[in-house]
Amino acid sequence: MKVKLFDESHEKDLETAINAFLSSTNSDIIDIKYQVAISVCGEEQIYCFSAMIIYCLKE
């Protein structure tokens, strides 16, 4: 069993990175965990979109 972690500041970038990984791997996907974190610095909001894919390589 293996994991792949993704961390992007825009949701579309996360989507692109995950889709690229899924199309390039020959694996059985066990689970995908998704999380959004928001931080406020002054009047600016900072977003962090992250995901963890748990998978097993096919033999």
C-alpha positions, 0 to 999 in steps of 0.5 A, spaced: 500 500 500 502 506 498 500 514 498 500 520 494 500 527 497 497 533 493 497 540 496 495 546 491 493 553 492 487 553 487 482 547 487 483 547 479 490 545 480 489 540 485 484 537 480 489 537 474 494 534 479 490 528 481 487 527 474 494 527 471 496 522 477 490 517 476 491 517 468 499 515 469 498 510 474 496 502 474 494 502 481 488 500 484 485 506 488 483 504 495 481 511 498 481 519 496 482 524 502 480 531 501 481 537 505 481 545 505 484 549 509 483 557 510 487 562 513 486 569 514 492 574 514 490 581 514 484 582 509 487 576 505 484 569 505 489 564 503 486 557 501 490 550 501 487 544 497 490 538 499 488 530 497 491 524 499 490 518 495 491 511 498 493 506 492 496 499 491 500 497 485 497 492 480 501 486 479 
